[in-house]
Amino acid sequence: MMNILRLTAALAIGLAASAAAAQAPRARDLGVPFHGDPGPFNAITDVPGVEVGHSTIIQGDGELKRGDGPVRTGVTAILPRGKDSAVPVFGGWATANAAGEMTGTTWLEERGSFDGPVMITNTHSVGVVRDAAVKWLVDKKACCLFFTPVVAETWDGYLNDVDGFHVKPEHATEALATARSGRVTEGNVGGGTGMVCAGFKGGIGTSSRKVEIGGKSYTVGVLVQCNYGSRQLLRIGGAPVGQDLATRYLPCSDLPGAAPYKPARKCEPISRQPYEPEGSIIVVIATDAPLLPHQLKRVAKRPTQAIGRMGDISHNLSGDIFIAFSTANAEALNESAPGVQAISAISNSEITKIFEAAVDATEEAIVNSMIAAKTMTGRDGVTVYALPHDELRTILAKYGRTAKK
């Protein structure tokens, strides 16, 4: 009887947590204005076949002890055709500022396609995640002599023991194994667990747009790992949110001599200590529109327009790296198919619609990452505050930027 009661209680807690997660606000719920029409989930998974999974590692508190923690990190996996497909996708990549890493791009540039998945983690865990992805590909596909998977990173050392190498192969495997279609968990999850965006808590965000081309409907979906930007320059919905919150909710630490913030100070919701980080952002763009590799490279350049729209300038130490892929032309990319293969592609005269969708979805994905993220305390007692929802609403209204219902 006791076991039944415990099981019932656990199920109730799980259902309550699921309901709360389902009701968590996103940027549109707070009145942030955006251009374009999203898909049903407003996520990269609106592109048919795309799956997303996370592995989140949160351990320990207090003073940093390398190798022991505190740990605030993880891995995110994006599978272009899902776990059950071994077929590559056409792709292209680009960068606004290259102080970062995205593996596999040399072969992608030459070949015009990649085998999937796209993995995102912290800066010093790229190698272990790459090796785990290679093993996963070897187990899935027996066709090829070698694999060069795509693994990207941003630095989470403000909150995480980034030099402690806490990400293990099993975490990458977990992200792959748990990848699903449908709703995507955002904020402090997966590779985005310990990330900071414009001085507020950042992380994973996603969005999508529907596009009509030649009488057919296509989807452009975006997922970001947001860890970039200056507080002073932050604009949301065209409103100077960063200026209005320039001296408030700044990251802080309650431990003396804490790094990377000097001098340390007592953590309070309001502070006057300036905070101007350089940082990075990874953007993954997916579409079911038939595009060739050179077209996808053009699409991969477009997130620059979105982050510029939000006030970013790509700092000297920014790793602003982007990848775009198309799930179309699966038959032509089946490497076991012999002979000449037919390939379809939209006309370049229509590609601006894809560009526009990619920019709009990237902007919304970034804001969604900040809306979903929660205040987090990590290494050395450092606290990074979430973007305050009520004050964001007030600022949007102040500048007449609230979306019309």
N, C-alpha and C positions, 0 to 999 in steps of 0.2 A: 504493500500500500504506500509506504514511504517513497519507494522508487517511482511509483506512478505520480505521486504528488510532485516530486522533484522534476520529473519529466514534463508534467503539465506546467509547472512554474517556468521551466526553461523555455518551453514553447511560447508561453505568454510573453516572456521577456524578449524573445527573438522576434515575435510578431510586432510587438510594440516598437522595437528598434527599427524593423523594416518599415513600419508605418511612418515613424519619425523621419527616416531617411527619404522616404517617398515624398514627404511634405516639405523637405528642406527647400528654402527659397533659392532661386537662381536669379540671374541679373534681370531678366524681363519681369520677374515677380516684384522687383523693387522699383520698377518704373524706368529702368535704363533704356533709352531709345536706341533701336538698331534698324538697319536697312535690310530688307530681304525677308523671304519666307523660309523658316526652318522645316526640317522633316519632323516626323512624329516624335522622335526622342530628342530632337535638337542635339544630335551627337554624331560623332564619326561613324558610329554603328548604324546610322541611317543608310549608309552605303551598303547594299546587300552583300553579305558574306564577311564583312569586317567584324572581327572580334577583339575585345580588349580585356586584359586581366592585370591584376596587381598583386604584389607581395609587399607587405608593409612591416617594417621592423622598428618597434618602439621599446626601448629597454633602458632602465636606469635614470638617475637624476643626480644633480649636484656637480661637483668639480670634475673637470675632464681628466680622465686617466686613459692615456692612449692604449687601445686594445680592449679596455673594459667598458668604455662609454662615457657619458650617455650616448645612446644610439637613436637617431631619428632619420631613417633612410629607407630605401626599398628599391623595387624594380617594377616597371610597367612594360607590358607587352602588347603590341598591336599586330594582329595577324590579318594580312590583306585578304586572304581567301578563307580564313578559318582554319581550325586544327586539322580538318579532314582532307585538305587539298595539298598536293605537292607541286602545283603548277606555279611558276614564277609570275611576276607582274612587271609590266613596263613601268619605269620610274625615272625620275630626275631629281637632282639636288642643287642647292644653292646656299649662299651664306651672305649675311650683311656684315658681320665681323667674325673673324675665324679664330678667336681665342678659346677654342674648345675642340671637341672630338666627335666625329661620327664615322665609325669604321665602315668598311665595305664600299665606300664611295668611289674609290679608284676603279674597281671592277664594274661598279654600276655605271660610271661615266663611259667606260669602254664598251660595255655589253648592252646598255640601255634597259636592262631589267635586273631584278634581284629576286632571290628565292624566298624572302621573308624569313622570320618576322622582323619588325622594327622594335628594338628594345631600348628603354631609357632608364638610366640609373644615375648614381653620383660619379663625380670625376674620377675617383681612384678605384672604382669598381668596374670600369669598362672591360678590363681584361677577363675577369672571372665570368662576367655575364656573356661576353663573346664566346668564351670556351663552352659554356653551358648551351648557348644557342647552336654552336657547331655540332655538339653531340645530339641535340634535339633534331637538327636537320639530317644528320647522318642516320639516325634511327628512323626518320620519316621517309627519306629519299635515298634510294640506292643507285640513282642514275649518274651521279657526278663524281669527278675525281676529287673535288675540293669545294669548300663553301667559305664565303667571306660575308658573314651576316652583318646587318646594319645595327650598330649599338651606339647610342648618343648619350650625352651627359650634361649635367649642370652641377655646380659646386654647392654642397650643403653644409660647409664647414662652420657656418655661424651657429647652427643648432646641433650638428652631428659630429661624432668622432670620425671624421672623414678619413683620417690616417689609420684608423683601427681595423680597416678591411673586414667589416662585419657582414657584407653581402657575400653569400656563399652560392655555389651552383644550385643548391636546392631552392633558393629564393627565386632565381631565374626560372627554374623548372615550375615552381608554384605559379608564377605569373602566367606562364604559358598554359599550364593545365587548367587554370581557373578562367581563362579568357572566354568571354561570352558575347553574344549579340545583345541588343536591347539597351537598357539604361546603363550609363557609365558612371561609376562612383568618381567624384571630383574632390579637389582640395587636398587634405593631408593624407594622401594615399600613394602607394607604390613609389615610383621614382620621385614623386613630388612631396614626399612626407616632410622633409626638412627644408624645403625651399622658401625663399623670401622674394616677394614681388613688389617693387617700388616702396620698400620699407615696411610693407604689411606682409602678413603670412600669405604665401603663394602656394603653388602646387600644380595639380593636374586640372585642366579644364577642357571642355569640348563644346562643339556647336556644329550646325550643318545648314546648308541652303539648297533649295530646289531650283533647278534651272530647266528652261524649255528651249530645246534646240531642234530645228527641223521637224517639228511636230511631235517630238519625243521628250519625255521627262527624265532628267538625270539629277543626281545628288552629288554635292560637294561637301565632304565632312572634314573637320579639323580637330586634332587633339594637340594640346600644348602642355609642356612642362615649363611653368613660369617661374623664373628666378632672376629677373632682370629689372632694370629701370631705376630712375631717380625719383624720389618722393616729390621734389619740387616741380618736376615736369609732368607729373601724372595728370592725364585728362581722361575722364570717363563720360561718354555721351556728349562730348564737346565741352563739358564743364571742368574748370580748373580745380579738381578735387584735391590734388596734391598741394596746391597753394593754400587752400582753405584748411587743410590738415597738416600744414608744414611743420608745426611745432608740437603736434599732439599725437598720442599713441605711438611714440617712437620706440624702437627696440631698446632694451636695457637689461642690466644684470643686477642681481642682489648679492653677488659675491665679490669681495675686494680683489682688485687686480685681475678681474676676469678678461679673457680674450674672447673674441676679437674687439670688444668695446672697451675703450680707455678714455677717460677714467671710468671705473665702475660706479654705479649709483644705485640707490634704492629704486626698485621697479614700481612705477606708478602708471596709471592709464594716461596721464598727461606729463610730458617732459619737454624741456627746451633744448636738449642736446641734439645737435644736427646729425643727420644720418644720410650719407650720400654713397651708397654702394655702387660698384660696377657689378654687373651680373650677366646672366645668360638666359636664353630661351631656345627651346627645341620646339619646332612646329612640324607636325605630320599631317599632310593633306591627302585625302583619299577621294576618289571619284569613280563612278561607274560609266562616265562618259568615255568613249573611245578616243584616246589620245596617244600619240607617238612619243618616244623618249624626248625628242627635242622640244615638243610642246609641253611636256611635263616639267622640263627644266625651266621653261618660261613661267609655268604656274608656281614652281617652287620659289621663285623670286618675289612673289607677291606679298608674303607676310611682312616684308619690310614696310609696305604701305600701311598696314594695319598698326604696327607698333609705332610708326611715325605719327599716325593719326592720334595715338594715345599719348604722344609727347616724348617718346624715346628717341635717342640720337645714336644708338649703338656705340657705347663707350669703348675705350681702348682695350679693356680686358673683357669685353662681352664676347660670349660664344653664341652668336645668333645664327643657328644652323637649321636648314629646312629641307624636307624631303617630300616629294609628291609622287603618288602612284595611281595607276588606273587598273581596275579589276576587269576591264573589257578585254576582248581578244584572247580569252582563255584557250580556245582551240589552237590558235596560232602559236601560243607559247608553250604548248605541251611538247616537251623536249623529246618524247618518244615518237612524235608524229613525223613521218619521213617527207621528203620532197618540198615543193613550194607551198607556202601557206598564204592564205588570203588574210589581209589585215584591214580593218576599218578604222577611220579616224574622222573626227569632225573637221570642218573647214576652218582654216585660220581666220576667216572672216567672221566666225562665230565665237572664237576663243575668248574674246573680251568678256563674254558672259561668265565664263569659268573664272577668269581673273577676278571679276567683281565678287563672285560668290566666295572665292578663297579669301579675299581681303575682309569681307563682312564677317565670315565665319571665324576667322582668326581673331578679329577684334572681340567678338562675343565670347569666344573660348577663353581668352585672357581674363576678361571680367568675370566670367563664370568661375574661373579658378580662384579668384580672390574672394568672391561671394561665398563659395563653398568652404574655403579654408577657415580653420578655427585657431584661436590664439594658442600658441605652443611655447613651452619652456623646455630648453634643451641643455647643451653643454654649458658648464660654468654658470648655471642659473640664468642664462640669457633667455629673455622672453621676447617673442615677436608677436605683436598684436594683430588680430584679424581686422580687416576693413570694417568699420562700424556701419551696420546696415541703416540704422535710423538716421545717422548723420549724412550718409550718402543720399538718402531720400531728400533730406533738407537741402543739401547743396544742389542737387538736380533741380529742385523746385525754385531755389533762389535764382538760378540762371535760366529758368524757363526751359529746362531740358528734360523734363519728365515726359515719358512716352504717352501719347494720346491713346485712350482706350476706345 
